[in-house]
């Protein structure tokens, strides 16, 4: 049987010339141009991320940062100083983490058949616990009930292969102290005694999980650090902004590069958080709700 294709004119012309050792296919001729177009598409994607509206920095000490070893970071977060903008790649990593979190909840509910409350039935939002009028806050990924056990905190993470294997081998307290502190703060503020910490390996979709027990001594240590931030006794972790712990910090520009901010009372050295979620001026012994001539931008203590 003979099969005959109806080829485009340029194709038949090229084949005819190729037999004679002549000609170059158009797709070879345009290869560099095509690659430029492909790379330009990536640049446009990144540009779209760069053009996104900047998110306003959180103005509280949250569970996700409380385990960071730098007290200055806690203080800057408490006061709501602006963050350095993450690059497009990091934004995509954050977005992927949120997507995987939803998928993990689906697996827990539909595949494992356990009860998960990812939102508060009364508010329709994340389960949230607050102290000091909202200056100290933790949001959970949900609450979960295993068989007949009491409800526990649910904390979900996705990790690269190396990070995941470290968690498998050593447990979250050793492998990821910041995540362990996050779990501790959520238990300390909620009154729940356990957390189910579950992680997915982003390289191969393996799961690993651990039940973390509440440690009152760890929570006491974290509260000590929070109090240092509240009472203006927070210090920097390093003497140099190029320290590896500082280079990737979202407060680097504020902390080390002298980035200027529009004056606000919560940015002032003389303002302290009050029990109602606002700020109190110790200079004038009054509510701090209007910037005055005595404004002095907050700075953490230098490391000695």
DRENKEPA-755095 format. One record per residue (C-alpha): residue in three letters; x, z, y. Coordinates in steps of 0.05 Angstrom, whole numbers, plus 32768, in hexadecimal, padded with zeros to 4 digits. Each point is the difference from the previous one (the first is absolute). Example, Ala and Ser with C-alpha at 12.3 -4.5 7.8 and 13.67 -1.06 7.14 Angstrom:
<rs>
ALA/80F6/809C/7FA6 .
SER/801B/7FF3/8045 .
</rs>
This chain:
<rs>
UNK/8000/8000/8000 .
UNK/801A/7FEF/8045 .
UNK/7FEF/802D/803B .
UNK/8003/7FE1/8045 .
UNK/8002/802C/803E .
UNK/7FEA/7FE7/8044 .
UNK/803B/801A/8028 .
UNK/8004/8001/804C .
UNK/8024/7FC5/8021 .
UNK/803D/802B/8016 .
UNK/8006/801A/7FB8 .
UNK/8001/7FBC/7FE0 .
UNK/8030/7FE8/8034 .
UNK/802F/803B/7FF4 .
UNK/7FFD/7FF7/7FB4 .
UNK/8010/7FB7/8008 .
UNK/803C/800F/802C .
UNK/8017/803A/7FD3 .
UNK/8006/7FD1/7FC5 .
UNK/802F/7FD7/802B .
UNK/8026/803F/8017 .
UNK/7FE3/7FFD/8046 .
UNK/7FD7/802F/802B .
UNK/7FF3/804B/8008 .
UNK/7FBD/8021/7FF2 .
UNK/7FDB/8017/803F .
UNK/7FFA/8047/7FE3 .
UNK/804C/8004/7FFE .
UNK/8007/7FE4/8046 .
UNK/7FCF/8034/801C .
UNK/801A/803C/7FD8 .
UNK/8022/8022/803B .
UNK/7FC4/7FF5/802C .
UNK/7FD1/801B/7FCB .
UNK/802A/803E/7FF7 .
UNK/7FFF/800C/804B .
UNK/7FB4/7FFD/7FFF .
UNK/7FFD/8032/7FC7 .
UNK/802E/8030/8024 .
UNK/7FDA/7FF6/8041 .
UNK/7FC2/8018/7FDB .
UNK/8023/8041/7FEE .
UNK/8015/8008/8049 .
UNK/7FB8/7FF7/8015 .
UNK/7FE9/8036/7FD0 .
UNK/8034/8030/801B .
UNK/7FED/7FED/8046 .
UNK/7FB8/8011/7FF1 .
UNK/8015/8045/7FEA .
UNK/802A/8008/803F .
UNK/7FC5/7FEC/802B .
UNK/7FD2/8034/7FE2 .
UNK/7FE8/8036/802E .
UNK/802C/803D/7FFB .
UNK/7FE1/803C/7FDF .
UNK/7FFD/803F/8029 .
UNK/802E/8035/7FE5 .
UNK/7FE0/803B/7FDE .
UNK/8000/8040/8029 .
UNK/8005/8035/7FCA .
UNK/802D/8018/7FC8 .
UNK/7FE7/7FDF/7FC1 .
UNK/800D/800C/7FB6 .
UNK/8023/7FBC/7FF8 .
UNK/8039/8015/802E .
UNK/8004/804B/7FF6 .
UNK/8034/7FF7/7FC9 .
UNK/802F/7FD9/802D .
UNK/803C/802D/800A .
UNK/8003/7FF4/804B .
UNK/7FDA/8034/802A .
UNK/8006/7FD3/803D .
UNK/7FD5/7FCC/7FDE .
UNK/7FC9/8033/7FF4 .
UNK/8003/8013/804A .
UNK/7FFD/7FB8/8018 .
UNK/7FC5/7FF3/7FD3 .
UNK/7FDC/803F/8017 .
UNK/8005/7FE7/8048 .
UNK/7FED/7FB9/7FF0 .
UNK/803F/7FDD/8019 .
UNK/7FFC/7FB5/7FF2 .
UNK/801F/7FE3/7FC1 .
UNK/8032/7FC7/7FFB .
UNK/7FDA/7FC4/7FE7 .
UNK/800C/7FF1/7FB5 .
UNK/8018/7FBB/7FEF .
UNK/7FD2/7FCE/7FDD .
UNK/801E/800D/7FBB .
UNK/7FF3/804B/8006 .
UNK/7FB9/7FF3/8018 .
UNK/7FF4/7FD6/7FC1 .
UNK/801C/8038/7FD5 .
UNK/7FCF/8031/8020 .
UNK/7FC6/7FCF/7FF7 .
UNK/8012/7FF5/7FB7 .
UNK/8001/804C/7FF5 .
UNK/7FB9/8005/801A .
UNK/7FE9/7FC7/7FD3 .
UNK/8020/8020/7FC3 .
UNK/7FE2/8043/8011 .
UNK/7FBA/7FE3/7FFB .
UNK/8012/7FDF/7FBE .
UNK/801A/8041/7FE3 .
UNK/7FC0/8024/8014 .
UNK/7FD9/7FCA/7FDC .
UNK/802A/800A/7FC1 .
UNK/7FF6/804B/8002 .
UNK/7FB5/7FF9/8007 .
UNK/7FF0/7FC3/7FD6 .
UNK/8037/8000/7FCB .
UNK/8010/804A/7FF8 .
UNK/7FB8/8014/800F .
UNK/8012/803D/802B .
UNK/7FDB/8019/803C .
UNK/8021/7FED/8042 .
UNK/7FE6/8010/8046 .
UNK/802A/7FD4/802E .
UNK/7FD5/8011/803C .
UNK/7FDD/803E/8018 .
UNK/7FB6/7FFA/7FF1 .
UNK/7FED/8023/8041 .
UNK/802A/7FD5/802F .
UNK/800A/7FBF/7FD9 .
UNK/804A/8005/8011 .
UNK/803F/8019/7FDE .
UNK/8001/8049/7FEC .
UNK/8022/8021/803C .
UNK/801A/8046/800D .
UNK/8015/8019/8045 .
UNK/8020/803C/8020 .
UNK/800F/8012/8049 .
UNK/7FC6/7FD7/801A .
UNK/8019/7FC0/7FDF .
UNK/8049/8005/8014 .
UNK/8011/8008/7FB6 .
UNK/7FDA/7FD0/7FD2 .
UNK/8002/7FE6/7FB9 .
UNK/7FD8/7FC7/7FE3 .
UNK/7FFB/7FF9/7FB4 .
UNK/7FF9/7FC2/7FD7 .
UNK/7FC6/8023/7FDE .
UNK/7FEB/8038/7FD2 .
UNK/8000/7FF8/7FB5 .
UNK/7FE3/8026/7FC5 .
UNK/8020/7FFC/7FBB .
UNK/7FD0/8012/7FC8 .
UNK/7FE7/8047/800E .
UNK/8039/8014/802F .
UNK/7FF4/8014/8048 .
UNK/8006/7FC8/8033 .
UNK/8047/7FF2/8017 .
UNK/8021/7FD7/8037 .
UNK/800C/7FB7/7FF0 .
UNK/8040/7FE2/801C .
UNK/8010/7FB6/7FF2 .
UNK/8042/7FDC/800A .
UNK/801E/7FBC/7FEF .
UNK/804B/7FFC/7FF4 .
UNK/8037/7FCE/7FF2 .
UNK/8020/8002/7FBB .
UNK/803B/802D/8010 .
UNK/7FD4/8033/8025 .
UNK/7FCC/7FFF/7FC9 .
UNK/8034/800D/7FC9 .
UNK/801C/803A/8028 .
UNK/7FBA/801E/8004 .
UNK/7FF6/7FF7/7FB5 .
UNK/8042/8022/7FF0 .
UNK/8001/803A/8031 .
UNK/7FBA/800D/801A .
UNK/7FE8/7FF9/8047 .
UNK/801F/8040/801B .
UNK/8046/7FE6/7FF0 .
UNK/7FF4/7FB5/8006 .
UNK/7FD7/8000/8040 .
UNK/8004/8043/8026 .
UNK/7FD8/7FE3/803A .
UNK/7FC6/7FEF/7FD2 .
UNK/8004/8045/7FE0 .
UNK/7FFB/801F/8045 .
UNK/7FC4/7FD4/800F .
UNK/7FDD/8019/7FC2 .
UNK/8011/8048/8011 .
UNK/7FE5/7FFB/8047 .
UNK/7FBF/7FE1/7FE6 .
UNK/7FF7/8038/7FCD .
UNK/8013/8036/8032 .
UNK/7FCD/7FE8/8033 .
UNK/7FC8/7FEF/7FCF .
UNK/8006/803D/7FD4 .
UNK/8003/7FD4/7FC1 .
UNK/8034/8015/7FCD .
UNK/8016/7FBE/7FE2 .
UNK/800E/7FB7/8012 .
UNK/7FFE/7FC4/7FD2 .
UNK/803A/7FD6/8019 .
UNK/7FFC/7FBA/7FE3 .
UNK/802F/7FC5/800E .
UNK/8001/7FB7/7FEE .
UNK/8041/7FD8/7FF6 .
UNK/7FFA/7FC4/802E .
UNK/8030/7FD8/7FD4 .
UNK/7FD8/8003/7FBF .
UNK/7FC0/8027/800E .
UNK/8013/803B/7FD3 .
UNK/7FDF/8043/800F .
UNK/801D/8046/8000 .
UNK/7FDC/8040/8015 .
UNK/800E/804A/8009 .
UNK/7FD6/803D/800F .
UNK/8021/8027/8038 .
UNK/7FF1/804A/8006 .
UNK/7FF8/8023/8043 .
UNK/803F/8026/8016 .
UNK/7FF1/8034/8036 .
UNK/804A/8009/8010 .
UNK/8008/7FB5/800D .
UNK/7FC3/8002/802D .
UNK/801C/803C/8026 .
UNK/8040/7FD9/800C .
UNK/7FDA/7FC3/801A .
UNK/7FD6/802C/802E .
UNK/8040/801D/801C .
UNK/8017/7FBA/8012 .
UNK/7FBC/7FEF/801E .
UNK/8004/803F/802B .
UNK/8045/7FEC/801A .
UNK/7FE3/7FBE/8017 .
UNK/7FC4/8022/8021 .
UNK/802C/8033/8024 .
UNK/8034/7FCF/801B .
UNK/8036/8017/7FD0 .
UNK/8006/7FBF/7FDA .
UNK/8045/7FE2/7FFB .
UNK/801E/7FBC/7FEF .
UNK/801A/7FF5/7FBA .
UNK/803F/7FDD/8018 .
UNK/8032/7FFC/8039 .
UNK/7FFF/7FB4/7FFD .
UNK/7FC7/7FCE/8004 .
UNK/8024/7FD1/7FD0 .
UNK/7FF9/8034/7FC8 .
UNK/7FDC/7FDF/7FC5 .
UNK/7FC8/8033/8006 .
UNK/7FF5/7FEC/8049 .
UNK/8009/7FB4/7FFE .
UNK/7FBF/7FF3/7FDB .
UNK/7FD8/8035/8025 .
UNK/7FC4/7FE7/8029 .
UNK/8013/8031/8038 .
UNK/8047/7FE6/8006 .
UNK/7FF7/7FDF/8044 .
UNK/7FE1/803F/801D .
UNK/8030/8031/7FE0 .
UNK/8042/7FDB/8008 .
UNK/7FF9/7FC5/8030 .
UNK/7FDD/8021/803A .
UNK/7FC2/7FD5/7FFD .
UNK/7FD3/800F/803B .
UNK/7FB7/8014/7FF7 .
UNK/7FC7/8003/8031 .
UNK/7FFA/804A/8013 .
UNK/7FCB/8027/7FDB .
UNK/7FF7/804B/7FFA .
UNK/800A/7FFF/7FB5 .
UNK/8045/7FDF/800D .
UNK/8014/803A/802E .
UNK/8033/8034/7FED .
UNK/7FD3/8036/801D .
UNK/7FC1/7FEF/7FD8 .
UNK/7FED/8024/7FC0 .
UNK/7FC8/7FEE/7FCE .
UNK/7FC4/802F/8004 .
UNK/7FCD/8016/7FCC .
UNK/7FCB/7FD0/801B .
UNK/8028/7FC1/7FF3 .
UNK/8017/7FF9/8049 .
UNK/803F/8014/8026 .
UNK/8012/803D/8029 .
UNK/8032/7FFF/8039 .
UNK/802D/803D/7FFD .
UNK/801C/7FF0/8046 .
UNK/7FBC/8007/8023 .
UNK/7FDC/8029/7FCA .
UNK/7FC7/7FCF/7FFE .
UNK/7FE4/7FC6/7FD8 .
UNK/8030/7FC5/7FFF .
UNK/7FD3/7FC6/8011 .
UNK/8020/7FE2/803E .
UNK/8049/7FED/800B .
UNK/801F/8027/8039 .
UNK/8042/8000/8028 .
UNK/801E/8030/7FCE .
UNK/7FFC/7FCE/7FC7 .
UNK/803E/8000/7FD4 .
UNK/8002/7FD3/7FC4 .
UNK/8007/8025/7FBD .
UNK/8042/7FFD/7FDB .
UNK/8011/8021/7FBE .
UNK/803B/802E/7FF8 .
UNK/8043/7FDE/7FF4 .
UNK/8022/800B/7FBE .
UNK/803F/802A/8006 .
</rs>
